[in-house]
Amino acid sequence: MAQREAVYTDKAPKPLPQFSQAIKYNGMVYCSGNIGMDPATSKIVDGTVQDRTRQALKNLSAILQEAGSSFQNVVKLNIFLTDMQDFAPMNEVYDEFFAFQPKPCRTCVAVHQLPLGTDVEIECTAAILEGSKI
């Protein structure tokens, strides 16, 4: 029987006691939602939704790397926006990180509000492949 294993890196924001940054299980890594928080300051980055999207994806990248995976192995992302007007600007940054094919499956939905008043949150699931490039 496969064991669940918590993933932690100080290169991403410290998780609250109620959850883990990610869990590795049965060859997959399940990442909690990430917001555009700077792990060094524990503050939401200033600027635009693009700045916060970029930081959220950097946080996820660090967690995936710690887990032995990468964006190349992501199979599914869920993106939450507080305003669908931010869909196109968020996608511009998303394309910086996911410029390869095939693209992961993805859902993007508008929500009423997100933690700490941010405007974007991203979570993902990725495979952990033997000898994968990370």
Backbone as CSV, one residue per row, in Angstrom:
resi,resn,N_x,N_y,N_z,CA_x,CA_y,CA_z,C_x,C_y,C_z
1,MET,0.846,-1.187,0.000,0.000,0.000,0.000,0.887,1.244,0.000
2,ALA,0.609,2.174,-0.890,1.378,3.410,-0.999,1.158,4.281,0.236
3,GLN,2.205,4.986,0.611,2.149,5.901,1.750,2.033,7.344,1.252
4,ARG,1.289,8.135,1.978,1.234,9.575,1.705,2.470,10.212,2.312
5,GLU,3.063,11.166,1.581,4.250,11.855,2.073,4.081,13.351,1.853
6,ALA,4.230,14.125,2.909,4.124,15.576,2.796,5.357,16.132,2.093
7,VAL,5.146,17.190,1.323,6.225,17.901,0.643,6.340,19.267,1.292
8,TYR,7.585,19.684,1.560,7.797,21.024,2.123,9.077,21.621,1.557
9,THR,8.997,22.881,1.162,10.167,23.653,0.786,10.014,25.068,1.328
10,ASP,11.130,25.653,1.750,11.086,27.040,2.208,11.144,28.015,1.027
11,LYS,11.183,27.480,-0.196,11.167,28.316,-1.400,9.742,28.658,-1.836
12,ALA,8.767,28.219,-1.047,7.352,28.548,-1.257,6.788,28.971,0.092
13,PRO,5.665,29.686,0.096,5.091,30.119,1.370,4.818,28.945,2.312
14,LYS,5.085,29.173,3.570,4.832,28.169,4.600,3.327,27.902,4.673
15,PRO,2.930,26.639,4.715,1.494,26.346,4.780,0.934,26.596,6.175
16,LEU,-0.342,26.857,6.244,-1.024,26.933,7.535,-1.039,25.535,8.153
17,PRO,-1.268,25.432,9.446,-1.266,24.106,10.077,-2.375,23.173,9.580
18,GLN,-3.360,23.704,8.869,-4.486,22.894,8.405,-4.199,22.126,7.106
19,PHE,-3.073,22.382,6.449,-2.790,21.690,5.197,-1.292,21.626,4.922
20,SER,-0.920,20.829,3.919,0.463,20.693,3.456,0.642,21.475,2.160
21,GLN,1.885,21.836,1.845,2.146,22.451,0.547,1.749,21.483,-0.565
22,ALA,2.065,20.210,-0.353,1.711,19.173,-1.318,1.798,17.820,-0.630
23,ILE,1.180,16.838,-1.259,1.253,15.444,-0.807,1.680,14.593,-1.994
24,LYS,2.699,13.765,-1.765,3.089,12.763,-2.769,2.367,11.469,-2.418
25,TYR,1.754,10.865,-3.439,1.026,9.619,-3.222,0.960,8.844,-4.527
26,ASN,1.410,7.620,-4.475,1.242,6.690,-5.585,1.732,7.257,-6.931
27,GLY,2.921,7.873,-6.915,3.516,8.375,-8.148,3.000,9.720,-8.613
28,MET,2.205,10.379,-7.789,1.651,11.690,-8.130,1.970,12.668,-7.012
29,VAL,1.957,13.954,-7.336,2.063,14.997,-6.333,0.858,15.924,-6.491
30,TYR,0.163,16.145,-5.379,-1.042,16.964,-5.316,-0.697,18.246,-4.566
31,CYS,-0.643,19.356,-5.285,-0.245,20.635,-4.692,-1.456,21.426,-4.221
32,SER,-1.354,21.959,-3.020,-2.385,22.855,-2.503,-2.424,24.132,-3.340
33,GLY,-3.500,24.871,-3.198,-3.613,26.144,-3.898,-2.525,27.102,-3.458
34,ASN,-1.976,27.835,-4.416,-0.952,28.832,-4.149,-1.416,30.183,-4.636
35,ILE,-1.112,31.179,-3.837,-1.421,32.553,-4.191,-0.103,33.280,-4.442
36,GLY,-0.179,34.493,-4.898,1.012,35.268,-5.222,1.689,35.835,-3.997
37,MET,2.081,34.961,-3.089,2.738,35.360,-1.847,4.239,35.133,-1.961
38,ASP,5.002,36.125,-1.591,6.453,36.020,-1.568,6.855,35.180,-0.361
39,PRO,7.541,34.052,-0.565,7.894,33.198,0.574,8.864,33.864,1.545
40,ALA,9.641,34.843,1.082,10.610,35.519,1.949,9.937,36.487,2.914
41,THR,8.828,37.102,2.470,8.174,38.121,3.295,6.821,37.686,3.849
42,SER,6.273,36.607,3.291,4.917,36.148,3.626,3.867,37.218,3.335
43,LYS,4.131,38.041,2.327,3.191,39.077,1.910,2.818,38.863,0.441
44,ILE,1.584,39.248,0.110,1.124,39.195,-1.275,1.957,40.195,-2.078
45,VAL,2.439,39.782,-3.257,3.246,40.693,-4.068,2.377,41.826,-4.598
46,ASP,2.958,43.010,-4.644,2.275,44.178,-5.190,2.196,44.066,-6.699
47,GLY,1.378,44.903,-7.288,1.298,44.971,-8.743,-0.019,44.481,-9.276
48,THR,0.069,43.725,-10.371,-1.110,43.308,-11.116,-1.401,41.826,-10.887
49,VAL,-2.509,41.380,-11.442,-2.831,39.951,-11.400,-1.720,39.154,-12.078
50,GLN,-1.056,39.734,-13.054,0.056,39.047,-13.714,1.218,38.833,-12.740
51,ASP,1.517,39.822,-11.934,2.588,39.683,-10.942,2.252,38.586,-9.932
52,ARG,1.000,38.541,-9.495,0.596,37.531,-8.512,0.480,36.140,-9.151
53,THR,0.064,36.073,-10.413,0.046,34.789,-11.126,1.465,34.256,-11.257
54,ARG,2.385,35.115,-11.650,3.792,34.709,-11.811,4.338,34.176,-10.486
55,GLN,4.055,34.850,-9.383,4.567,34.402,-8.086,3.917,33.087,-7.661
56,ALA,2.613,32.955,-7.891,1.936,31.698,-7.549,2.549,30.537,-8.328
57,LEU,2.847,30.751,-9.613,3.452,29.696,-10.415,4.891,29.414,-9.992
58,LYS,5.634,30.431,-9.595,6.984,30.206,-9.057,6.909,29.361,-7.788
59,ASN,5.931,29.654,-6.940,5.749,28.875,-5.708,5.445,27.418,-6.045
60,LEU,4.535,27.197,-6.978,4.197,25.829,-7.381,5.403,25.117,-7.988
61,SER,6.180,25.823,-8.781,7.372,25.230,-9.385,8.347,24.746,-8.308
62,ALA,8.546,25.555,-7.272,9.451,25.171,-6.183,8.935,23.935,-5.453
63,ILE,7.641,23.866,-5.238,7.046,22.712,-4.552,7.172,21.465,-5.422
64,LEU,6.873,21.606,-6.711,6.997,20.470,-7.621,8.441,19.973,-7.673
65,GLN,9.384,20.888,-7.733,10.796,20.494,-7.771,11.167,19.738,-6.502
66,GLU,10.724,20.218,-5.364,10.994,19.537,-4.091,10.403,18.130,-4.087
67,ALA,9.278,17.961,-4.760,8.600,16.665,-4.818,9.219,15.726,-5.854
68,GLY,10.143,16.245,-6.680,10.734,15.421,-7.725,9.950,15.466,-9.020
69,SER,9.253,16.567,-9.258,8.457,16.719,-10.464,8.741,18.084,-11.082
70,SER,7.910,18.486,-12.026,8.081,19.782,-12.686,6.798,20.127,-13.433
71,PHE,6.759,21.328,-13.984,5.606,21.716,-14.793,5.430,20.787,-15.992
72,GLN,6.509,20.217,-16.513,6.419,19.283,-17.638,5.545,18.072,-17.303
73,ASN,5.423,17.746,-16.010,4.669,16.567,-15.587,3.283,16.894,-15.051
74,VAL,2.886,18.161,-15.105,1.565,18.552,-14.601,0.490,17.984,-15.528
75,VAL,-0.490,17.347,-14.912,-1.600,16.797,-15.695,-2.874,17.633,-15.543
76,LYS,-2.994,18.395,-14.443,-4.222,19.154,-14.199,-3.935,20.373,-13.346
77,LEU,-4.482,21.511,-13.740,-4.432,22.732,-12.944,-5.843,23.233,-12.725
78,ASN,-6.039,23.835,-11.561,-7.276,24.559,-11.260,-6.876,25.982,-10.921
79,ILE,-7.482,26.931,-11.611,-7.175,28.343,-11.405,-8.446,29.039,-10.953
80,PHE,-8.293,29.849,-9.917,-9.417,30.596,-9.347,-9.116,32.085,-9.464
81,LEU,-10.032,32.821,-10.064,-9.911,34.273,-10.215,-11.096,34.946,-9.542
82,THR,-10.863,36.119,-8.968,-11.985,36.862,-8.396,-12.677,37.728,-9.437
83,ASP,-12.066,37.869,-10.614,-12.656,38.679,-11.683,-12.261,38.069,-13.028
84,MET,-13.229,37.616,-13.808,-12.924,37.010,-15.103,-12.341,38.006,-16.099
85,GLN,-12.363,39.296,-15.776,-11.647,40.287,-16.600,-10.143,40.011,-16.558
86,ASP,-9.692,39.295,-15.534,-8.275,38.960,-15.388,-7.883,37.697,-16.152
87,PHE,-8.825,37.069,-16.855,-8.562,35.815,-17.561,-7.438,35.965,-18.589
88,ALA,-7.524,36.960,-19.472,-6.504,37.149,-20.514,-5.143,37.524,-19.928
89,PRO,-5.074,38.483,-18.985,-3.767,38.792,-18.407,-3.147,37.601,-17.665
90,MET,-3.959,36.830,-16.961,-3.452,35.638,-16.285,-2.905,34.653,-17.312
91,ASN,-3.624,34.459,-18.426,-3.190,33.531,-19.467,-1.853,33.926,-20.089
92,GLU,-1.585,35.228,-20.200,-0.293,35.670,-20.739,0.857,35.131,-19.882
93,VAL,0.712,35.212,-18.564,1.750,34.708,-17.661,1.748,33.182,-17.666
94,TYR,0.590,32.585,-17.660,0.476,31.122,-17.708,1.270,30.573,-18.891
95,ASP,1.155,31.235,-20.044,1.852,30.787,-21.248,3.374,30.879,-21.121
96,GLU,3.887,31.745,-20.243,5.330,31.799,-19.988,5.815,30.495,-19.357
97,PHE,4.986,29.891,-18.529,5.366,28.695,-17.784,4.952,27.408,-18.501
98,PHE,3.946,27.487,-19.336,3.427,26.307,-20.037,3.478,26.542,-21.543
99,ALA,4.703,26.704,-22.058,4.912,26.971,-23.486,5.099,25.688,-24.284
100,PHE,4.950,24.553,-23.670,5.193,23.255,-24.298,3.878,22.546,-24.607
101,GLN,3.987,21.460,-25.361,2.831,20.621,-25.684,3.083,19.212,-25.167
102,PRO,2.116,18.449,-24.812,0.733,18.899,-24.685,0.553,19.718,-23.411
103,LYS,-0.360,20.648,-23.483,-0.701,21.454,-22.304,-1.436,20.581,-21.295
104,PRO,-1.308,20.902,-20.012,-2.083,20.162,-19.010,-3.579,20.449,-19.160
105,CYS,-4.398,19.575,-18.617,-5.832,19.869,-18.490,-5.954,21.043,-17.523
106,ARG,-7.016,21.827,-17.667,-7.121,23.017,-16.827,-8.566,23.431,-16.646
107,THR,-8.836,23.952,-15.472,-10.112,24.589,-15.169,-9.800,25.985,-14.656
108,CYS,-10.591,26.964,-15.060,-10.454,28.317,-14.518,-11.856,28.814,-14.203
109,VAL,-12.063,29.179,-12.945,-13.383,29.640,-12.526,-13.264,30.948,-11.751
110,ALA,-14.342,31.702,-11.767,-14.436,32.918,-10.965,-15.037,32.555,-9.615
111,VAL,-14.467,33.137,-8.579,-14.945,32.912,-7.221,-15.207,34.259,-6.555
112,HIS,-15.980,34.212,-5.491,-16.343,35.453,-4.799,-15.129,36.134,-4.171
113,GLN,-14.308,35.364,-3.456,-13.109,35.927,-2.859,-12.099,34.818,-2.603
114,LEU,-10.833,35.249,-2.393,-9.728,34.327,-2.157,-8.977,34.753,-0.900
115,PRO,-8.144,33.871,-0.356,-7.426,34.190,0.882,-6.608,35.483,0.787
116,LEU,-6.598,36.208,1.878,-5.817,37.434,2.029,-6.150,38.499,0.990
117,GLY,-7.350,38.411,0.398,-7.804,39.421,-0.547,-7.110,39.369,-1.898
118,THR,-6.428,38.270,-2.213,-5.753,38.178,-3.501,-6.757,37.939,-4.626
119,ASP,-6.278,38.000,-5.860,-7.170,37.886,-7.010,-6.957,36.615,-7.823
120,VAL,-5.946,35.786,-7.466,-5.683,34.560,-8.206,-5.120,33.500,-7.262
121,GLU,-5.567,32.262,-7.452,-5.034,31.113,-6.720,-4.946,29.954,-7.712
122,ILE,-3.852,29.186,-7.611,-3.619,28.092,-8.559,-3.201,26.843,-7.797
123,GLU,-3.801,25.710,-8.160,-3.406,24.413,-7.609,-3.150,23.466,-8.771
124,CYS,-2.359,22.416,-8.513,-2.090,21.482,-9.604,-1.805,20.081,-9.090
125,THR,-1.873,19.146,-10.039,-1.540,17.745,-9.809,-0.545,17.343,-10.880
126,ALA,0.533,16.662,-10.465,1.575,16.272,-11.415,2.053,14.863,-11.141
127,ALA,2.571,14.240,-12.183,3.186,12.922,-12.048,4.620,13.095,-11.542
128,ILE,5.086,12.091,-10.836,6.493,12.032,-10.441,7.087,10.889,-11.280
129,LEU,7.899,11.271,-12.256,8.437,10.301,-13.190,9.890,9.991,-12.873
130,GLU,10.259,8.742,-12.896,11.650,8.351,-12.704,12.508,9.033,-13.749
131,GLY,13.571,9.670,-13.289,14.500,10.314,-14.201,13.937,11.507,-14.943
132,SER,12.834,12.080,-14.448,12.244,13.225,-15.135,13.138,14.446,-14.990
133,LYS,13.118,15.321,-15.985,13.854,16.565,-15.910,13.132,17.481,-14.939
134,ILE,13.876,18.000,-13.968,13.261,18.937,-13.032,14.073,20.208,-12.954
